[in-house]
Structures are given as C-alpha cells and as structure tokens.
Amino acid sequence: MRRNSRPSRPLRRSGVLLASAALLISACSSGSSTTTAASTSAVLTALPRATPTALSPYYEQKLNWRSCGVPGFECATMKAPLDYAKPGAGDVRLAVSRKKATGPGKPLGSLLVNPGGPGGSAIGYLQAYAGIGYPAEVRARYDMVAVDPRGVARSEPVECLTGREMDAYTQTDTTPDDGRETDQLVGAFKKFAEGCGARSPELLRHVSTVEAARDMDILRAVLGDKELNYVGASYGTFLGATYAGLYPDRAGRLVLDGALDPSLTARKLNEEQTAGFETAFQSFAKDCVRHSDCPLGDAGTSPDQVGRNLKAFFQQLDKTPIPAGDADGRKLGEALATTGVIAAMYDETAWPQLRDALTSAMKQNDGAGLLALSDSYYERDADGQYANLMSANAAVNCLDLPAAFSGPDQVRESLPAFEKASPVFGEGLAWASLNCAYWPVKNTGEPHRIEAKGAAPILVVGTTRDPATPYPWAQSLASQLSSGTLLTYVGDGHTAYGRGSSCIDSTINRYLLQGTPPQKGKRCS
C-alpha cells in the first residue's frame, strides 16, 4: 500500500485505501520491523560494474536542455530501455528537470531528489519545493535534479480510469457489510486493474523500482557524475536504497528520509503501516481535545474514546452520506471522509484544518472540508481530473511485491490483526490491501534485504511517530545497509528533513556538503 508524494514540502502520502497497492507504504508499526526483517534471506544482488555494450547508447546520450517555463529551471527528455533484458527493442522517454548550482563554493555535482509515492512527480516536487526551498548552502553547491520515474507524471504516465470513473472508484465502500458490498468492492478493484491493463499494456510490465533505479544510473552518467547523490523520501527511500544495492560503488551521499523496509511482505507492510496511522491518530487525538473546537471530545476524553467517536461518525456516513457542496454532485461518505482524515495525519500542521473540517461535517452536516482534504490526497483538481498518482502507485506496488491477499476470505481472516493495529482505520486498510489480487500483470519483485556492501556511508532518517513509514522500518533499513547510519527525529509527521527541526536539517546538510554522517544513535527533536 505504498504511497507518498508531496507537491510542496516533504510530507505526504502513502498508498492507502483504494489507492494503496501492495504495500504501503501505504505508505505502520505494530511491531518492530527489525525482527520481521529476518523473515527473508534474499539479498538484492549488485549489477556488474561494467556497463553492458547494449546499454552504451543510453549511457552516452546527450540531453537537449531547454527552458521549462519555470524561471531558473531547465528540462530535457532522456531515453531508457523499456525492457532492460531487451535493450533497443523499445524505449521509454523520461522527463528530467534541473536547476543549476547557484554558488558560491566548489560544485558538488548533481543532487537527485524524489518525493516518494510511488507515483509522486519528482519534477513537480523539484520545481515547487526542493529547487527553491532546500537550504541555500545545498542549492549553492549542487545542481538540483529530478526525473519523473517511468510511468509517472511527465514520463509516459500509466493511465487507468477517466475522471468520472475515478470519482466512483474513490467513493467505493472499503468496509463492506455483506456479500453484495464485498462484490462491489472487488468489482471496483477489477475495473481499475482492467483499465490499467487496457490503457498501458506494455508499460505496466516495466515500472518496477529496480527498473526505475537503473534509469537513475543512466541519468547519473548522462549528467557526468561519477557517483549518485540523492535525497529520497518515503517510497523514495526504497528507490534510493535499491540504487545503492544495485550500484554500491556508485552510491554517493544518499539521504533516505522516512524509510521503507524492503524485507517485509505486502501484508506485513500494510498491517504495520495501519498501526503507524493509529500512532499518528493518537497524537492528533491528544492534541484535538486540548482545543475548544474539537468535535470529537473535550479535555477529559481519552484518545481511545476520540477514536471510537470518529469511528461512529464514519459508520453514520456509511449509512447516510452528507452534502459536500461539490459541483459534480459527490457527497461525503465513509470512504472519502476516511481518506480526508488520513491525509491530515501526514503533517501535524494540518491538524487545525482537520478539526475545522470535522466540526463542519459533524456539527453542520457540511462535508466540504473533508472532501477537500480527500481531493488533495488523491490529486483531484477542480475540473474533476486526477493526476496519475493513484494509477502509478498501484502499478509499481503490484509489480514490486506479491499481492497482500488473494481474495476476500484472506482479508476477513486478517481483520482482527488489522483492527488491533488500528481500531479506527484497520478494517478499511485491510480491505484496501486487496487491490493487487486482481492485477493484470504478475509481480516481478519479492521481499528482500538491501545490504549495498561497499557503498559509502548512507544516511537513513526515521521519525518516531511517522504515520506512513513507521520508525521500525528506518531502524531495519539502517541495520540492513552495510554502511547505513540511522538519524532519529523524535516527533510527529511524515519524514523529517525541511520540517522545522534545526537539528535534523543541520545534520543532513552537513552530510550532503561534507559527506560526514552523524554519530551512531543521533536523535533530534
């Protein structure tokens, strides 16, 4: 159920609900991933150091940089083989953007950034945030670079459903009460999968994280860099760690912020992420009741009771959706309301907005606020059109891992574990994990450890109350990587860099500029 991307600052999203695919990362942590990591002995194998002759034309291509229409940024198109097993049999065109180093100081080459997802536009992230919002001393020394991974945004995007079809899909009940509603949910998953297969039949087979990481090595070479320097958030940590595993000798300064654990199965990832959202919700609940405008309780209300109150509200919406002021006639039902709440769990600065939205919905029968949060999560615009985030998210996740569940019976068997992980979100997230069961393309990936033996020091960052990528995942990835160092942020929200901690930011900046990781056990707040 993996998913996290953000349009403006490091924060957001995982693949929950219908958008979630096999992992997560929708975009949780009911147990330590450091213990479950041992469940697989498979290790990602490094590729040969020498570039295969058949790939030479890709590594030797020249990029034609041009103005993007965004001041200070250039854009280009890069070619990569659609199928690395058959170079030259067909290409995929990848969109690239950069902002040159501003100086002063000795240039350090390129710094590739990725905001996560899978499915988040790295170029959108670069142009809206990283290229202008990363610390000035980092932008002075690095060319800031992004490539939309294959199947994402500007890089030949995977397409699945029309806007109206997506509206119906996102409103599908993910807490079925009977056989009829279960059939409707299964039907929605099948229609989504069939749409992807019909609209992107060839590309759908070649959007794996391994292929995207290999694309990044081509870009590294084309940019003239001997090593890849990189900042990846959420799913972007899996992409960056995969690169290090494939090319340990070319891994430069890698920051993996809000880490995934590649050794876990899709079911375990989904279950642990579910617990992560519960952890975040508990923090929100404690904060909410300190405010007089909290519609879920008062100062004497326990976090667990706040959760029961929210769950009761969701159940009301399941029976009777409420008006949301939507021009297309959508009402706020349980599915969209749940998405809206989850969207606000990614960043504690969104909690006041969530309180307002819940107050409007619960006290005034107005679902517009929660609908707006949900639309932001799904990247739906005012015209009813969706970015391809959800399509790419499912396409990558369903290719990277075997499906979490094979059918409804397995979901039902897992419900106690998911509901224990989160009484508020568990049922819906368990059913959302069913989507890859009907995927038209067989997975090519399996759970595995990433050791990247021989790589330079790699900085892994974990947030203790991260909703989408639970802290134990960062602990596990840092322990797997032979040169991994864990930096801990004690706090709330998804990812840590650029979110207000001077301790985190200065530590990461020092690593990026000097190559010096922090001392073992470094913690910030």
Helices and strands as residue ranges (DSSP letters): G 17-19, G 24-26, H 33-36, G 37-39, G 53-55, H 56-59, E 66-67, E 74-81, E 91-99, E 110-114, H 122-125, I 126-130, H 131-133, H 136-141, E 143-147, H 163-170, H 179-199, G 203-205, H 209-222, E 228-233, H 235-246, G 248-250, E 251-257, H 266-288, H 303-319, E 322-323, E 331-332, H 334-345, G 348-350, H 351-364, H 368-378, H 389-400, H 408-421, H 426-432, G 435-438, E 458-465, H 471-480, E 484-492, H 502-514, E 523-524
